[in-house]
């Protein structure tokens, strides 16, 4: 019998101890989430110190993402085999040690290897922390628990770029990994002291399911990461990765449908709320990281913001998200969570509509204000989605379900970033050609342009200055189009909220 549904009564009935459980697992979550974004800022320094090309150094990020994607679906099985608490301790300890090894790496190959270990060991932390908080808090407080967990999830994208930039500038890139040591030690001790173990349910390991899912997800992630670099489907490598991904995922679904002990129980998707939640997880991942991926190049390339300043600009977005998460955590006890999601999507759509009209003259405070509105919308969507998704699932399925939920969210992020960056590059080229084709030396368009004296077509300097201005305008339009696309994605998902159904009111569980 699976005893995972059984909660430690001494834990559940003591709010102070629940608070310590939350603090311990959130600390581990923040450590893992920050590492996703903090390393991206230090890539240029790593490239110089490790004498690698841009193509080679990208594997520092790719290896981590791929390793995380492969291991995340296994969390449900590993938790059932070894115990949730034991697996959480192993993950935190392994992630911390791998971080230390990353900082001590003296070659690119060594760093990539330890980043793979880091991603693999850290993968269970987010789904486990998610499941632990759902189990130790009674159902009527799930909104509060998911609100606090969501705040922890948002801290990474908020402070990661700024923190990474500061540490790299002052102490050097190895310290972005060394900083995990004290955090990991404290989180480990907290989990060991306060997190309870739940009953284990050993089940056969589905090797076929694991292999096909892992290869399929890994191939898909590598394809998304390297697609733009290799010009997508004009590359043989991308075609192979795409074909391998489709074939493996097809075999996985068919095998899981008929297997007696599938690697992932597809019956999870018979739960209406969970199926709807997975869809929103995908869309949330797409909307969350695409905005983060677009704003820094917009600020740096078009507005000439320094790297650290562009990172600080994103803090307003994150602050809005955290404020909304705290508000929604309190409101979920009184208000239909679906209404909060609708309001959040409307706010996100409005913010992206405004961003679709940004020019190179947009003020710093306008960027901050619109970013805060967008972040507030994200927060209103994230907390109710996490609460409603798992509201109707039995406790014994939560760990496996959170693994699937977070995997899909990460895939959504990868797909979203790939789409908007590809569209950005493609539309910039198209816009450049269209604008340049309309310019005539003595036409009205030239007379309408500001500072025409700089664009003397009779010399190379003037032609270069004119080309730079055309590129800037083409790039601005391309950014505007990407934000407009995200606006339509947010609006499209408003009616999808009706897929959720409210759980029955309970005082406790």
N, C-alpha and C positions, 0 to 999 in steps of 0.2 A: 504493500500500500504506500502511496505517495503521501508523505507527511509534510510536504512543503506548504500545504495550506494551513497547517497548524502554526500559530504564532506563539512566541514566548510571552506568556501572559504577564510576567513580571516586567517585560520590556514595554508591551503595549499599554499597560496600565500606569506607567510612570512617565509623565511628560518630560521630566528633567532628563531621564535617560534617553528618551527618544530624541531629545535635542542633541545629546552627545553623539548618537548614531548619525544624525543628519550632518553634524559638523565634520565627523570623520570621513564619511563617504563623499561629501561635497568637496572636501580638501583634495581627495584623490581625483575626483572628477575634474576640478579646476586645473590640477597639475597636468592631466592628460590632454584636456582641451586646449590649454594655452600652447602646448608644444606643437600643435598643428599649425598655428599661425606665427609663432615666435621665430621659428627657423627660417621662414620665407624671407624675412627682413635681412638676415645675415648671409644669404646666398652669395651676393657679390664678394664679400670678404672671404668666404670659404673658397670661392673659385680662385681668387688670387693666391691664398695661402697653400692650397692643395694643387695648384698648377693644372687646372682642368678647364675644359671648354664649356660653353653654356649648355651644350647638349649633354655632356657628362654630368655636370653639377646638378642638373634637373633631377637626376636619380636620387638625390638626397631627399627630395620631397616625394617623388613617385614611389620609392621603395617603402616609405612609411605608410602611405595611403594604401598601397596594394596589400601589404602585410596585414593592416587593420581590416581591410575588406575581406580577406581570406578567413581570418580567425573569428570575426564577429558572429557569423552564423553558427559556429561551434559552441558558443557560450552556453546555450541551453543544455546540450549534451554533457559538456564538461561540468556544469553546475550539478546536474543530476548524478554524475559519477563520483565527483570528488567533494561535493558540498559547496554551497555558495560562499560561506565565510572563508573556507580554505582557499578557494579559487581567487577570491578578492585579495587575500593576503599575498598569494603567490604572484598575482598580477602587479600589485603595487611594488613589491620587492623587486621583481624582475624588471619592471619599467625603470625604477630608480637606478639599479645597477647598470642597465643598458644605457641610461642617460650619462652616467659617469664614464662609461667606455666610449661613448660618442665624443665627449669632450677631450678625451685623451688620444683620439685617432690622429694618425700622422700621414695618412694617405686617403684618397677618395674611396678606394676599395674597402678599406677598413671602416670608414665612416658609413658607407652604404650598408655594410653587413650589420653594424650595430644599430642603424636606423631600422632595418628589417626586424631585428630582435626587439627594439623599442616598440614598434608598431604592433608586433605580434603579442607582446606581453601586456601592452596597454589596451588592446582591443576589448577585453572583457569588462574594463572598469566602468564605462558608461552604461551598458545594459544592466550590469549587476547593481550599480548604485540606483538606477531607475527601479529595478525590481525590489531591492531592499527597502526603499522608502515606501513603496506601495504596500509592502507586507507589514512593516512595523507601525504604520499609521492606520488608524481605522478609516473606513471608507468615507465617513463624513468629513474627514480632514485631508482627503487625497488632493483636493484643490490647493490647500496650503502647502502640502508636501511637494507637489509638482511645481508650484510657483517658486519655491526656494531652489529646487533642483534646476529649474529653467534659468534662474539667475546665475547659478554656477556654470551652466552651459554657455551663457552669453558672455561671461567674463573673458573667455579666451579671445573671441573676435574683437572685444572692446580694447583690452589692454595689451594683447599679444604684440601687435605691430609697434606700439610705442615702447613697450618694455624691451622688446627685442632690439629695437633701434638704439635705445639708451645703453643697454648692456654691451652690445657689440661695439659701440662707439667708445665707451669708457673702459671696459674690461677685456674686450676681445670675444670672438664668437664662441670659444669653448664654454664660456660662462653661461650661455643660454641653456646649456645642458647641466652644468654643475649646480645651477639654482634649484634643480629638482631634488637634490640630495636632502636638505633639511625638510622640505615639504613632504617628500616621500616617507621619511622616517617618522614624522609626526602623524601622518595619515595611517601608516602601518600600525603604530602603537594604539591609535584611537580605534581602528577597526578591530584589532586584537582584543581590546578591552571591552568594547561596547556592542559590537555587532553580533547577534546570535546566529548560531548555526541552525539550519532547517533540515528536515529529513531528506535523505538522499533516495533516489530511485534509479538504480542501475538498469541500463538497457543496452541491447547490442549496438555496436558501432556500425553505422551504415557507410561502409567504405565507398561504395559506388556513388551514393548521394553526396558524400563529402567531397570526393574527387571531382565529380562533374560540376558541383556548385562552386568549388574553390577555383578550378581552372576557368570556368565561365566568368566569374566575377573578376578574377585577376586579369584575364584577357581584355575584358571590357574596360577596366580601369586604366590599363596601359594604353589601350586604343584612345581613350578620351584624353589622356595626359599627353600623348605624343602626336595626336592627330593633326593639330595645327602646325606643328614643327615639320611634319612630313607631307603636308598638303593633302591630308585625309585620304580619300579612296583612290587617289592617283598613286599611292604608295603600296607596294606589295606587302610590306609589313602590316599595314593597317588592314588590308583585305584579309590577311591570314588571321589576325587577332579578332576581327569582326566575325568571320566564319566560325572560328573556334568558340567564341563566346556564344553565338546563337545555337550551335550544335550541342554544346555542353549544357546550356540552360534548358534546351528542349528535352534532352535525355534525362536531366534532373527532374523535371516536372512529371514526365511520363513514369519514371522509376518511382518517384515519391507517391504517385497516385496509386500504384499497385503494390508497393512494398509493405510488408507486415510491420516493420520497424523503420519508418523513414527517418532520414536525418533531420528533416524539419517536417513537423506535422502540418500538412496543408489544410487540415480541418480547422485550423485557426481562422482561416478566411471565411468560414461559415458564420462566424460571429460578425454581424453587420457593422457594429461599431469598430471592431478591429480592422475590417476591410476598408472602411471609410477613413480610419485613422492612418493607415498605411498610405493611402492616396494623399492625404494632407501632409504626411511626413515627407513624401516625395516632393510635393509642391513647396512646402516650407523650406526644405533644403535648397531647392532651386531659387527661391526668392531671397533667402538669407545670404548665401555666399556670393551670388551673382552681384548683389549690391556692393558687397565688400570688395569684390574683384574689380568692379568698374570705377569706383570712386577714387582710389589712389592714383591710377594713371590719368584720370581726368584732372585731378588736382595738380599732379606733378608735370604733366606734359602740356596742358593748356593754360593753367594758372600759374605755373612756375613755383608751386609750393615746395619747400624742402621736405625731405622724406619724413622727418620727425613731426613736422607740422601737419602733413597730410594724415599721419597716423593719429595725431591728437584730434583732428577734425571728426574722426569716426567715433570719438568718445561720446559726443552728443547723441548719436544714433544708439549707442549701447546704453547710455543713461536713460533714454526714453524707453528702451526695451525693458530694462530692469524695473523702472517705475511701473510700467504696465503689468509686468509679471506679479509684482507685489499687490497691485490693486486687484487684478483679476483673481489672484489666490484668495483674497478676502470676499470678492463678489460672487464667486462660484457657489457659495453656500446659499445665496439669495436669488441669483439670476440664472436663467437658462444659459448654459455655456455656449450654445449655438448663436445666441445674440451677440455675445462678446466676439466670437469669431467673425461674424458679419461686419461688425463695427471695425474690427481690426483690418479686415480686407479692404474696406472702404478707405480707411486712413492710409493704408499702404498704396492703394491705387491713386489717391489724391497726391501723395508725396512723389510717386513716380511720374505722374502727369506734370507736376511742377518741375521735376528734374529733367523731363523731356524738353523743357523750354530754357534750360540753363545755357548761358553763353559765356564767353571768356571774361565778360564784365560782371558776372554774378558776384555778389558781396560775400564776405566770410560769414557774416551773421545769417544771411539767407540760407547758406549751405548748412549751417548748424541747426537752424530752426526746422528746415525741411527734413534733415536727418533725424532730429528728435521725434518729429511726427511719424516718420517711417518706422523708427524703432518702437514707438509706442504701439503702432499697429501690429508689428511683429510680436510683441509681448502679449497683446490681447488674443492673438491667434494661437500662440505656442502652448500656453498653460491649459486652456480648455481642451485643446486637441489631445494633449497628453493625458488629461483626466478622463475624457469621454472614451478614448480609444481602449482603455483597459478597464472601464467601469463594469462591463458585463462579462469579462473573462474570469474563469475560475482561477484562484491563486496559484494552483500547481502549474499553470501554463504561462505565468507572467514572465519568468526568466527567458524562456524560449521566444515569447512574443516580443519582449523588449529588444532582444537581439535582432530579430527580423525588422522591427520598427526602425532601429537606429541604422541598420544596414541600408535600408531603402532611403532613409534621409540622406545618408552620405552619397549614395548613388545619384540622388536628385541634385545634390550640390555639384557633383562632378559633371553631370550632364549640363546643368545650367551654366556653369562657368565655361565649358567648352563651346556651347552654343553662342553665348554673348560675345566671347572673345573672337570666335570665327566670324560672326556677323560684323563685329567692330572693324576687323581688318579688311574684310571684303567690301563693306560699305564705304570705308575710307577711300579705298582704291577707286570704286565706282564714282563717288562724289567728286574726287579729285579730277577724274577724266571729264565729268560733266561741267564742272566749274571752269576748268582750263579751256575746254572747247568753246565756251561762250565769250571768252575774252578776246577782244580785238584791240590792236594798238591804239586806234583812234575812235573806238566805239564808246557808247554811253556807259557801259559797264566799267570801263577804266576810269572815266571821269567821276563815276559815283563812288569809287573806292577811296577810303581815307588815305591821306599821305601819299598821293600818287608820285611825288617827286622821288620817293625811295625806289620806285619800280621803273627805272629807266631801261626799256627793252633793248637799248643799243649797246649795253655792256653786260658782262657776265654777273657782276655784283647785283645789278638791278634785277636780272632774271632770277637769280638765287633768292633774293628777298621776296619777289613776287611768288615764287614757288612755295616758299615757307608759309606765306600768308594763305595761299590756296590750300595747302596741306592742313593748316590749322583750322580753317573753316570746314574742310571736308571731314576732319576728325571730330569736330564739334557736332556736326550733323549726324555722324555715325553714332556718337554717344547718345544723342537725343533719341535716335531710333531704337537703340537698345533699351533705354528707360521706358519708352512707349510700349515696347513689346512686353516688358515685365508688368506694366500697368494692365494690359489686356489679360495677362495670366492671372493676376489678382482678381480682376472683375469676373473672369470665367469661373472661378472657384466659389463665388458667393452662393449660387444655387446648390452647389455640391454639399453645402452644410446640412441640407435636409436629409442626407444619408445617415447622419447620426440620430440615434434615438436616446432619450433620457433614461437613465437607470431608475429603478424603483427607489423611493426614498427609504433610507435606513438610518437608524441612529448610530449603529455600529455594526461591525462584522467580526 
